[in-house]
Amino acid sequence: MNITWYGTAGFGFEAGGRRWLVDPYLSRNRAARPVLDVGVADVSEAGEVFLSHGHFDHAYDVPQIVRRSGATVYCSRRPARTLRRLGVDAARIVVARDGDTFDLGTYRARCFNSTHVRPDLATIVGALMRVLDARCTIRMTLSGLLPLALAWPRRTLVVRPGQVLAWRFTLAEDGGCVVQHFGSAGCTGDELARLGRLGAPDVLLVPLQGHRHIHCIAAHIVERLKPRIAIPHHHDDFCPPISQRVDVGPFIKAVKATSQRVWVIELPMGKAVALPLARG
């Protein structure tokens, strides 16, 4: 399987001649770092798009991607309603509910209700301070973030995520290897216990955004689910001044401090990587 990280929680997957996307957000502003040299036109061959939730940094580009690719979108009810308002054909939207399984031949996708991380006070204050900075405010206006926040119905993509979904993909090849994706790291103990009963995923895609202790939160998810490979994401500075880059180092250190033997891979942005998934 080839996997491409597109920044934020966005990924592209290729396996068995099939291509699908999760949380593809490519419309980064000019100040975003690292720079992503991939646009919507470069992901126009996707067959399916899966959304963890409806925030703009997960769902904003989906209407254009669907128009170009003819992909089917799988998401919870509120993002589905917003996408329809944005002109996505209802026939291209599947409202996914907790426990739903979709057999797509090359792979099987199953969704589980999850929870968005709750930002701590320090994270909220830090974001507000960056926004209130005069230079940042000018940069934000010029980059188009304010038009995004004020335009209806796209403003619902800023503040209303809808039901958060965690997606689990089981491949038909590579011995039925399992990839678990979280778009946000707010999952509860009950959620992790439920996923743990399904067996350890081979690959865990875990986000590092939204809390000053996010590296500990993410390492706890790794410890509970016991993957062979953990791939951190959402640590990029994807939409300055709202966002800021998160150092992956403390997460790697926290994972090493657990009792689990996990291979942490930090993916390059915008480049396909072949993962060693075959079970030996």
N, C-alpha and C positions, 0 to 999 in steps of 0.2 A: 504494500500500500504506500502510495505517495501522499504526503501531507504538506500543505502550504499554510503558513501563518500570515494573515493579512493585517495584523495589528489588532488592537483591542481583543475581543473574544472571537474574532473572525477566522475561520479555517476553510480550506478547500481540501477535499479528499478525492483520490483517484484509486479505484480498485476494480479489477475485472472488466476494464473498459467502460466503467461508469464513473461519473463525476458528480459530487454533491457539495453543498456549502452549508456552513453553520454561522449565523450571526455576521454576515458579510458587510462590513462598514469600510468603504473605500474613499469617501468624500472628506478626507482629512483637510483641515485648514492649512494655510501656508506655513504656520509656525510649528506644526506637528513634527515630532522627532521620535524615532528615526523617520527619514523620508521614505514613503512608499511609492515605488516606481511601477505600480500596478493600478489600473483603473477598471471601471465597470465593464468596458469593452473586452477586457482580458479574461472575464469570468462568464462570458456569454454562452458557454456550452454546458452549463450546469443543468442537471435533470431535476434536482430537488434542492430546496432551501429550507433549513430548519432554524427556527428562532427560539432562543431561550426566553426572551421577553421583548417588550416593545420599546425600550429606550432608543433614542436616536442613534447612539453609537453601536447599536446592534441591528436596527431595522431600517434606517433612513434610505439606504440604497436598494432595498428589496423591490420596490415598484419598477425601477428602471431595469434591474437585473431580470425580473420576470418578463418584462416586455421584450427584452433582447433575446432571452434564452428559451422562453416558453416553459420555464421551470414551474413545478408545483411547490407551494409554500405550506409548511406544517408549523402551526403556531397555536397559542391559546386564544381564547375568545376575544379579548380586548384588542390585541394587535391585529387580529383578523378583521375586526370592524374598522380599524383605522386604515388598513391596507385597502379595503374596499372603497373607503372614502377617497383614497388617493388614486383610484382608478384601476386597481388590480381586479381582473375578472374573478368573480366569485367562484367560477369553475376551477380556478387555479389555486384556491385556498382550501386547505383541510384544517378544520378546527380539531386540535389534538387535546385529549383529556388524559388525566392521570392513568397510567397503566396501558394506554393504547399502544399497539404494536403494528408496524407497517412492514410487510414483507415486500422488498423491492428487488428481489432476485439476487443480485450481487451481494447485497447486505440487508440486514433487518434493523429497523430503527424502533426504539421503544422510549416513551417519555414518562417522566415521573414529576409530580409536583415538587417544586423546590421553593427556595426563599431568597429574596434579594438581601445582600449584605446591608446592614444598617450603619451608615457612616458615623463615626464618633465625632465628638465636638471639635477636636483638634483638626480633623480632616475638613469639616465644614468651614471652620473659621479660616483655615489656610486657603481654601478655594475662594472664599469671599474676599480675602485680602488681595489675592491676585487679580480678581475681577475689578476691584475698586481702584487698583493702581491705574493711574491715568494712561500710562503707556500701554498697559494691557487692555484697557477699555477701547482705546483706538484700534489696537491690533485685532481685538475681537470683532469690532464693528466692521472693519474692512474685510475680514476673513469670511464674513457671512453668518456668524453664529447667532447674532441678534435677529436677522431675518428668519432664520430657522426656528428660533424660539417663539417668534410672534406670529408666524404664518399658520393659519388654520387650514387643515387639521393637523399639520405636522407638529404643532406644539404638544399634541398628545404623546408624541414620541419622546418628549423631553421629561415629562413628569409622571406619566402613567404607564408603568411597565406591563400591567396586566399580570395574570398568573405566570410566575416563573416556572420554566420547565428545564429539567436536566435530561439530556439526551444520551442514550446508550446505543451504540452501533455494534452489531455483531456481523463480522465478515463471513461470507460463504467460503472464502479461500483462507490461506494462512492458518488452517486448523481451527477456524471459528474464533479468531481473536476478537477481543472486545475493546472498544474505545469508549470511554466515558467523558462526556463534556459537561462542564458547568459554565454558565455564562456569568454567574455571580456567586460569591462565596458565603452566602448567608445560610447555607443548608444546616438544618437542625440535627441533633443527635438521633432523633427518630428517623429522619431521612437517610442519614448515613447507615444506620442499622438496617434499614430496609434494603438499601443498595448492597450492603455487605452480605446479606443473606443470599444474594444472587451469585455471589462469587467475586473474586478479585478481578478487576479489569486489567488487561494487558497494558493499556495506555490510559493515563488520567490527564485530562486537560484542565488545569486548575488556575483560576484567575487571581491576580495580585493587584487588586484595586479596591478603594473605598473605605479603608480603615488603616489607622497608623500601625496597628499590630497585625496587618494582613498576612505577613510572612508566617506568623504563628498560627493564624486561622487556617491558612492553606496547608501548612505542614501537618496540622491536626487532621485535615481531610485525607491527606496522603496516608497518615498512620492508620486511620480507620479503614480505608478501602484497600490498602496493601497492593498497589499496582506494581508491575515490573518496571514501567517507565512513567515518569511524571514530567509533563511539559507545562511550564508556567506560561501564562499569557496575560493580556490586559495590563501589563506593566509599562507599556509605552506611553509617551506624552502625546496622546491621540487628539486632544482638542484643547490646546492652551487658549486662555488661561485657566479654564475650568479644571483641567487635568494637570498632572505632573508625572514625570517618570519615576518609577519605583525600582529601587535597587533589588536585583534578583539574589544577590549574595546572601542576605540574611535568611531568605527562604531555603536556599541550598544548605546553609549551615544548620538550620532548624530541622530539615529532613535528615541530615546525617546524624543529628543528635537523637533521633528516634531509634526504635529497635528494628525498624524495617530496612531491608536491603533494596534500595530503589535507585534506579538510574535516572538522574535528572538531566533532561536535554533542553537547552535553551535554543530555540529555533531562530534562524535568520528570518528577517521579514521579507515576504514576497517571493521566496525561492522554494521550489518543491524539494522535499527531502524524503528519501526512501527509508522507512522505519524497518528495523529488524524485528518483524512480528512473529515469524515462524517459531513455534514452540519446539525446543529441542528435547 
